[in-house]
Every structure is written in C-alpha cells, then in structure tokens.
Amino acid sequence: MALLETQTVPVARPQGGSEASAEPVLAAKRPPNSGGLLLVGLYKLSKAIFFGAMGAGALHLIHHNFGDFVMGVVDRLPTDPESHFVGLIMDRADLVNHHELRQFSMATFAYSVTCLIEGTGLMRRKVWAEYLTTILTAMALPWESYELIHHFTWLKVGVILVNLGVLIYLLWVLKQKRQQG
C-alpha cells in the first residue's frame, strides 16, 4: 500500500491553445520503511535458498550411506578423526535412516516455501506478508528460546537476536501504517 502525495504539474490543453494549466496529479511516493522491508525480504529469500538446498541435499543422500558421507566431510575438516566429538557425530550419523532423511527433506522444503512466500510478499510491499512474517516470527521465538536454554550455542543466540530484530521492526512498520490511516 503506497502512500500518495499530490503534486501540481503543467498539462497542455488539447484545444489548440498554447497555454498550460496546472492540474493536481497523484504521484506515488515511496514509503519511508520500504528499505527495511526489502532487507527483511532478502533475508527471508536467502533462508528459502539455504533450506531448499538442505532439502535437496537430504534427498540426494537418501540412497547413500549417510555415515560414509559424514565421515567424508570430517576427513576434509582440519580436525582429529579420532576425537571424542567426531566419534559422537559419527555415532549419531549412523542412526539416521532413509525415512528420517525423507522427513527432514520435506520439512526443510516446506520451510523453504514459507520463507519464499514471506520474502516475495515483503519485497512486493504486501501488507499480508508483513502480518504473516510477524506472526510466524513471533510463534517461533518460544521454541527458539527453549532450544537455547537446553542446548546453548552462540549461533542460536545470533538467530534469536536477528529474529527479535525482524519482529520489532515489523511491529514498528505495522504500527506506523496503522497511525497513518
């Protein structure tokens, strides 16, 4: 929903006269918060690409030995393959079966499509996308907080801070729109 502002521009008269009169014309004015919405939209689209690639990767691994794949990744990393941490990862990787990979793939594809819808809507400045993103972001925060409390990592702290920033910004945008009319 773009804001409109009235401008006066000269318009030529069609009746052969050389006089120009000034008539009001409505011109679209870019909303002041559209840069932030563009940034949030790009963030959501980047998440859509990332999770779409994860889903495709999981589908690719369905007919392969997941433990062998993880061991290949570990061999390329500058770490000791005999360390306790690598042993834990390998033990867990051996427990992953084809059905779980398929479920993970479908879940990441669904999340990717959701992010794609949010990002596209935000970049096109659709109010429904602002509400959808606000609601979904607010709904995810309790789960993210629970995960952070039970399994603390700095990555999770960063994710929560980014999502809180997005939520606060979108609430501010929606409040500004409500005040304007």
PASEBA-1860 file (N, C-alpha, C; in nm, 3 decimals):
! residues 181
1> MALLETQT> 0.085/-0.115/0.000/0.000/0.000/0.000/0.091/0.123/0.000 ~ 0.100/0.188/-0.115/0.189/0.302/-0.129/0.118/0.429/-0.085 ~ 0.195/0.519/-0.027/0.143/0.648/0.011/0.135/0.736/-0.113 ~ 0.037/0.822/-0.120/0.022/0.910/-0.234/0.038/1.054/-0.190 ~ 0.098/1.134/-0.275/0.113/1.275/-0.245/0.068/1.353/-0.369 ~ 0.007/1.466/-0.348/-0.043/1.547/-0.458/0.065/1.642/-0.504 ~ 0.089/1.642/-0.637/0.183/1.735/-0.697/0.111/1.812/-0.806 ~ 0.154/1.934/-0.829/0.097/2.013/-0.937/0.195/2.011/-1.053
9> VPVARPQG> 0.145/1.965/-1.169/0.229/1.957/-1.288/0.158/2.026/-1.403 ~ 0.234/2.091/-1.494/0.170/2.156/-1.608/0.117/2.052/-1.705 ~ -0.004/2.079/-1.757/-0.069/1.990/-1.853/-0.108/2.073/-1.974 ~ -0.071/2.027/-2.094/-0.104/2.101/-2.217/-0.253/2.086/-2.246 ~ -0.315/2.195/-2.295/-0.457/2.192/-2.331/-0.471/2.133/-2.471 ~ -0.564/2.041/-2.490/-0.580/1.979/-2.620/-0.652/2.066/-2.723 ~ -0.709/2.181/-2.686/-0.790/2.261/-2.777/-0.706/2.363/-2.853 ~ -0.590/2.327/-2.895/-0.511/2.412/-2.981/-0.444/2.529/-2.912
17> GSEASAEP> -0.478/2.561/-2.788/-0.416/2.672/-2.718/-0.277/2.634/-2.672 ~ -0.191/2.731/-2.664/-0.054/2.704/-2.620/-0.039/2.724/-2.471 ~ -0.150/2.756/-2.404/-0.143/2.776/-2.260/-0.136/2.641/-2.189 ~ -0.065/2.640/-2.083/-0.059/2.521/-1.999/-0.122/2.556/-1.865 ~ -0.205/2.467/-1.816/-0.268/2.490/-1.686/-0.207/2.395/-1.584 ~ -0.223/2.428/-1.461/-0.171/2.343/-1.355/-0.286/2.263/-1.297 ~ -0.276/2.131/-1.307/-0.379/2.043/-1.252/-0.312/1.949/-1.152 ~ -0.382/1.919/-1.043/-0.324/1.826/-0.946/-0.319/1.683/-1.002
25> VLAAKRPP> -0.209/1.616/-0.983/-0.191/1.479/-1.027/-0.138/1.400/-0.908 ~ -0.189/1.278/-0.891/-0.141/1.194/-0.783/-0.015/1.121/-0.828 ~ 0.091/1.130/-0.751/0.217/1.062/-0.781/0.252/0.970/-0.665 ~ 0.300/0.852/-0.698/0.335/0.756/-0.594/0.462/0.801/-0.522 ~ 0.459/0.795/-0.391/0.575/0.828/-0.309/0.619/0.699/-0.240 ~ 0.747/0.674/-0.241/0.799/0.552/-0.180/0.783/0.559/-0.028 ~ 0.726/0.454/0.033/0.710/0.454/0.178/0.846/0.465/0.248 ~ 0.852/0.534/0.360/0.980/0.553/0.428/1.041/0.425/0.481
33> NSGGLLLV> 0.963/0.320/0.505/1.015/0.198/0.564/1.039/0.088/0.461 ~ 1.035/0.119/0.332/1.047/0.015/0.231/1.187/-0.043/0.223 ~ 1.289/0.032/0.260/1.426/-0.021/0.260/1.442/-0.135/0.360 ~ 1.384/-0.119/0.477/1.390/-0.225/0.578/1.311/-0.347/0.536 ~ 1.196/-0.325/0.473/1.117/-0.438/0.425/1.192/-0.514/0.316 ~ 1.263/-0.440/0.232/1.345/-0.503/0.128/1.453/-0.589/0.192 ~ 1.516/-0.538/0.296/1.622/-0.612/0.365/1.566/-0.738/0.432 ~ 1.453/-0.727/0.498/1.391/-0.844/0.561/1.348/-0.943/0.453
41> GLYKLSKA> 1.294/-0.893/0.342/1.256/-0.980/0.231/1.375/-1.056/0.174 ~ 1.489/-0.988/0.159/1.610/-1.054/0.110/1.659/-1.159/0.210 ~ 1.648/-1.128/0.339/1.685/-1.224/0.444/1.599/-1.349/0.432 ~ 1.469/-1.331/0.415/1.378/-1.445/0.403/1.406/-1.524/0.276 ~ 1.435/-1.455/0.165/1.466/-1.526/0.041/1.598/-1.603/0.052 ~ 1.695/-1.548/0.124/1.821/-1.621/0.143/1.798/-1.746/0.228 ~ 1.708/-1.737/0.326/1.673/-1.855/0.404/1.603/-1.958/0.317 ~ 1.519/-1.912/0.224/1.450/-2.004/0.133/1.551/-2.080/0.048
49> IFFGAMGA> 1.651/-2.011/-0.002/1.754/-2.077/-0.083/1.834/-2.176/0.001 ~ 1.874/-2.133/0.120/1.954/-2.219/0.209/1.878/-2.347/0.245 ~ 1.753/-2.334/0.290/1.679/-2.452/0.333/1.634/-2.537/0.214 ~ 1.612/-2.475/0.098/1.584/-2.553/-0.022/1.704/-2.639/-0.060 ~ 1.824/-2.582/-0.048/1.946/-2.658/-0.078/1.966/-2.770/0.024 ~ 1.934/-2.744/0.150/1.944/-2.850/0.253/1.848/-2.964/0.222 ~ 1.726/-2.929/0.182/1.628/-3.033/0.148/1.672/-3.114/0.029 ~ 1.728/-3.048/-0.073/1.777/-3.119/-0.191/1.895/-3.209/-0.154
57> GALHLIHH> 1.982/-3.160/-0.066/2.094/-3.242/-0.022/2.048/-3.365/0.054 ~ 1.947/-3.348/0.139/1.894/-3.462/0.214/1.831/-3.564/0.119 ~ 1.760/-3.518/0.017/1.703/-3.610/-0.081/1.812/-3.685/-0.156 ~ 1.920/-3.615/-0.186/2.031/-3.678/-0.256/2.095/-3.789/-0.172 ~ 2.094/-3.773/-0.041/2.159/-3.870/0.047/2.071/-3.989/0.082 ~ 1.946/-3.989/0.038/1.854/-4.097/0.076/1.907/-4.233/0.032 ~ 1.963/-4.243/-0.085/2.008/-4.373/-0.136/2.159/-4.393/-0.119 ~ 2.218/-4.318/-0.027/2.360/-4.332/0.004/2.374/-4.359/0.153
65> NFGDFVMG> 2.490/-4.402/0.193/2.518/-4.426/0.334/2.551/-4.292/0.399 ~ 2.464/-4.245/0.487/2.481/-4.115/0.550/2.607/-4.111/0.637 ~ 2.637/-4.222/0.704/2.758/-4.229/0.787/2.884/-4.210/0.704 ~ 2.888/-4.271/0.583/3.004/-4.255/0.495/3.016/-4.109/0.449 ~ 2.903/-4.047/0.421/2.904/-3.906/0.379/2.962/-3.818/0.490 ~ 2.915/-3.837/0.613/2.962/-3.757/0.726/3.111/-3.782/0.748 ~ 3.155/-3.905/0.735/3.297/-3.935/0.753/3.380/-3.866/0.646 ~ 3.330/-3.859/0.523/3.399/-3.787/0.417/3.414/-3.640/0.447
73> VVDRLPTD> 3.308/-3.581/0.505/3.314/-3.439/0.544/3.414/-3.420/0.657 ~ 3.412/-3.509/0.755/3.504/-3.499/0.869/3.648/-3.513/0.822 ~ 3.672/-3.601/0.725/3.809/-3.619/0.674/3.862/-3.493/0.608 ~ 3.774/-3.412/0.550/3.817/-3.287/0.485/3.839/-3.173/0.582 ~ 3.786/-3.185/0.702/3.800/-3.080/0.803/3.934/-3.092/0.875 ~ 3.987/-2.979/0.920/4.115/-2.985/0.995/4.092/-3.025/1.141 ~ 4.049/-3.148/1.161/4.022/-3.197/1.295/4.073/-3.341/1.307 ~ 4.089/-3.387/1.427/4.135/-3.523/1.452/4.017/-3.618/1.435
81> PESHFVGL> 4.021/-3.710/1.339/3.908/-3.801/1.317/3.887/-3.899/1.433 ~ 3.982/-3.908/1.523/3.969/-3.998/1.639/3.923/-3.924/1.765 ~ 3.888/-3.796/1.753/3.847/-3.718/1.871/3.711/-3.764/1.922 ~ 3.684/-3.728/2.047/3.557/-3.764/2.111/3.439/-3.700/2.037 ~ 3.455/-3.574/1.997/3.348/-3.502/1.927/3.313/-3.569/1.794 ~ 3.415/-3.604/1.717/3.391/-3.671/1.589/3.326/-3.807/1.612 ~ 3.366/-3.876/1.716/3.304/-4.004/1.749/3.156/-3.990/1.779 ~ 3.119/-3.885/1.853/2.977/-3.860/1.880/2.899/-3.832/1.752
89> IMDRADLV> 2.957/-3.751/1.665/2.891/-3.718/1.538/2.871/-3.845/1.455 ~ 2.974/-3.927/1.448/2.966/-4.050/1.368/2.863/-4.147/1.426 ~ 2.858/-4.157/1.559/2.758/-4.245/1.621/2.616/-4.200/1.587 ~ 2.593/-4.070/1.591/2.460/-4.018/1.558/2.429/-4.031/1.408 ~ 2.530/-4.010/1.324/2.510/-4.020/1.179/2.472/-4.162/1.140 ~ 2.527/-4.260/1.209/2.493/-4.399/1.178/2.350/-4.435/1.214 ~ 2.287/-4.356/1.302/2.149/-4.382/1.342/2.046/-4.325/1.245 ~ 2.089/-4.236/1.155/1.996/-4.171/1.062/1.961/-4.270/0.951
97> NHHELRQF> 1.830/-4.289/0.929/1.787/-4.381/0.823/1.722/-4.304/0.708 ~ 1.686/-4.376/0.605/1.630/-4.315/0.484/1.499/-4.243/0.512 ~ 1.417/-4.302/0.597/1.287/-4.240/0.630/1.307/-4.105/0.699 ~ 1.402/-4.098/0.792/1.429/-3.972/0.861/1.485/-3.866/0.766 ~ 1.570/-3.908/0.673/1.621/-3.813/0.573/1.508/-3.760/0.486 ~ 1.415/-3.846/0.448/1.300/-3.803/0.369/1.214/-3.705/0.447 ~ 1.189/-3.733/0.575/1.112/-3.642/0.659/1.182/-3.507/0.674 ~ 1.313/-3.510/0.698/1.390/-3.387/0.710/1.383/-3.307/0.581
105> SMATFAYS> 1.394/-3.376/0.469/1.388/-3.308/0.340/1.253/-3.240/0.320 ~ 1.146/-3.309/0.348/1.012/-3.250/0.330/0.990/-3.131/0.424 ~ 1.038/-3.142/0.547/1.024/-3.031/0.642/1.104/-2.909/0.595 ~ 1.227/-2.931/0.547/1.306/-2.816/0.501/1.248/-2.756/0.374 ~ 1.192/-2.838/0.286/1.126/-2.783/0.166/1.004/-2.700/0.206 ~ 0.926/-2.748/0.301/0.808/-2.672/0.347/0.851/-2.538/0.407 ~ 0.955/-2.540/0.488/1.004/-2.415/0.547/1.060/-2.322/0.440 ~ 1.126/-2.380/0.341/1.180/-2.301/0.231/1.068/-2.231/0.154
113> VTCLIEGT> 0.960/-2.302/0.127/0.846/-2.242/0.056/0.784/-2.131/0.140 ~ 0.773/-2.153/0.271/0.720/-2.050/0.360/0.806/-1.924/0.355 ~ 0.937/-1.942/0.363/1.029/-1.826/0.355/1.020/-1.758/0.219 ~ 1.002/-1.836/0.113/0.989/-1.780/-0.021/0.864/-1.694/-0.031 ~ 0.754/-1.741/0.025/0.628/-1.664/0.024/0.645/-1.536/0.105 ~ 0.703/-1.547/0.225/0.725/-1.429/0.309/0.815/-1.328/0.238 ~ 0.927/-1.375/0.188/1.024/-1.285/0.124/0.968/-1.217/0.001 ~ 0.900/-1.292/-0.083/0.841/-1.233/-0.204/0.736/-1.130/-0.167
121> GLMRRKVW> 0.651/-1.162/-0.071/0.548/-1.068/-0.028/0.606/-0.940/0.031 ~ 0.711/-0.955/0.112/0.774/-0.837/0.172/0.842/-0.750/0.067 ~ 0.907/-0.813/-0.030/0.975/-0.735/-0.134/0.874/-0.663/-0.224 ~ 0.754/-0.718/-0.234/0.649/-0.652/-0.313/0.565/-0.558/-0.226 ~ 0.607/-0.540/-0.100/0.545/-0.450/-0.003/0.396/-0.483/0.021 ~ 0.367/-0.610/0.037/0.231/-0.655/0.063/0.207/-0.657/0.214 ~ 0.098/-0.598/0.256/0.067/-0.590/0.399/0.044/-0.729/0.457 ~ -0.018/-0.819/0.380/-0.042/-0.955/0.430/0.091/-1.023/0.464
129> AEYLTTIL> 0.196/-0.994/0.387/0.326/-1.056/0.413/0.386/-1.001/0.542 ~ 0.361/-0.874/0.570/0.410/-0.815/0.695/0.343/-0.883/0.814 ~ 0.212/-0.904/0.805/0.140/-0.972/0.913/0.184/-1.118/0.924 ~ 0.196/-1.188/0.810/0.236/-1.328/0.811/0.374/-1.345/0.873 ~ 0.468/-1.262/0.832/0.604/-1.272/0.884/0.607/-1.238/1.033 ~ 0.530/-1.138/1.074/0.524/-1.102/1.215/0.470/-1.218/1.298 ~ 0.362/-1.279/1.253/0.300/-1.389/1.327/0.393/-1.510/1.333 ~ 0.450/-1.549/1.219/0.537/-1.667/1.217/0.664/-1.646/1.298
137> TAMALPWE> 0.720/-1.525/1.291/0.841/-1.496/1.368/0.810/-1.499/1.518 ~ 0.698/-1.441/1.557/0.659/-1.442/1.699/0.632/-1.584/1.748 ~ 0.573/-1.667/1.662/0.544/-1.806/1.700/0.671/-1.888/1.717 ~ 0.776/-1.855/1.644/0.900/-1.934/1.651/0.986/-1.898/1.772 ~ 0.970/-1.779/1.827/1.057/-1.735/1.937/1.051/-1.823/2.062 ~ 0.934/-1.868/2.107/0.933/-1.956/2.226/1.012/-2.086/2.202 ~ 0.995/-2.145/2.085/1.067/-2.268/2.053/1.217/-2.242/2.047 ~ 1.257/-2.132/1.983/1.399/-2.097/1.975/1.456/-2.071/2.114
145> SYELIHHF> 1.379/-2.007/2.201/1.425/-1.981/2.338/1.441/-2.112/2.415 ~ 1.347/-2.202/2.399/1.356/-2.334/2.463/1.482/-2.406/2.418 ~ 1.507/-2.405/2.287/1.627/-2.470/2.233/1.754/-2.406/2.288 ~ 1.753/-2.273/2.299/1.871/-2.203/2.351/1.897/-2.240/2.496 ~ 1.793/-2.251/2.576/1.809/-2.285/2.718/1.862/-2.428/2.734 ~ 1.811/-2.520/2.654/1.851/-2.660/2.670/1.982/-2.696/2.598 ~ 2.014/-2.626/2.492/2.137/-2.654/2.416/2.196/-2.521/2.371 ~ 2.266/-2.454/2.462/2.319/-2.321/2.434/2.429/-2.325/2.329
153> TWLKVGVI> 2.414/-2.240/2.227/2.523/-2.212/2.132/2.513/-2.064/2.095 ~ 2.626/-2.007/2.056/2.626/-1.867/2.016/2.550/-1.847/1.885 ~ 2.546/-1.950/1.801/2.469/-1.942/1.677/2.321/-1.923/1.708 ~ 2.271/-1.996/1.807/2.130/-1.982/1.846/2.103/-1.843/1.902 ~ 2.198/-1.789/1.977/2.182/-1.652/2.029/2.171/-1.555/1.912 ~ 2.256/-1.571/1.812/2.251/-1.485/1.694/2.120/-1.496/1.619 ~ 2.070/-1.618/1.603/1.942/-1.639/1.533/1.829/-1.571/1.609 ~ 1.827/-1.587/1.740/1.721/-1.524/1.820/1.730/-1.372/1.810
161> LVNLGVLI> 1.850/-1.317/1.816/1.866/-1.171/1.807/1.820/-1.118/1.672 ~ 1.855/-1.188/1.565/1.810/-1.145/1.431/1.657/-1.152/1.422 ~ 1.600/-1.263/1.469/1.455/-1.277/1.463/1.384/-1.174/1.552 ~ 1.440/-1.144/1.667/1.382/-1.039/1.752/1.388/-0.904/1.681 ~ 1.500/-0.875/1.616/1.512/-0.751/1.540/1.409/-0.742/1.429 ~ 1.391/-0.850/1.356/1.290/-0.854/1.249/1.151/-0.833/1.307 ~ 1.121/-0.901/1.417/0.989/-0.889/1.479/0.963/-0.746/1.527 ~ 1.059/-0.687/1.595/1.041/-0.549/1.645/1.025/-0.452/1.529
169> YLLWVLKQ> 1.104/-0.470/1.424/1.093/-0.382/1.307/0.956/-0.396/1.241 ~ 0.909/-0.519/1.221/0.779/-0.537/1.157/0.664/-0.484/1.242 ~ 0.674/-0.501/1.374/0.572/-0.442/1.461/0.572/-0.290/1.450 ~ 0.690/-0.230/1.440/0.701/-0.085/1.422/0.639/-0.042/1.289 ~ 0.668/-0.116/1.182/0.612/-0.084/1.050/0.460/-0.090/1.053 ~ 0.407/-0.196/1.113/0.261/-0.211/1.119/0.198/-0.102/1.205 ~ 0.266/-0.062/1.312/0.215/0.047/1.396/0.215/0.179/1.318 ~ 0.321/0.205/1.242/0.327/0.327/1.160/0.214/0.330/1.057
177> KRQQG> 0.187/0.217/0.995/0.080/0.210/0.894/-0.056/0.233/0.959 ~ -0.073/0.179/1.079/-0.200/0.196/1.149/-0.222/0.342/1.186 ~ -0.115/0.412/1.228/-0.126/0.552/1.265/-0.152/0.643/1.145 ~ -0.100/0.602/1.028/-0.116/0.684/0.908/-0.255/0.670/0.848 ~ -0.324/0.570/0.880/-0.459/0.567/0.825/-0.513/0.435/0.809
END
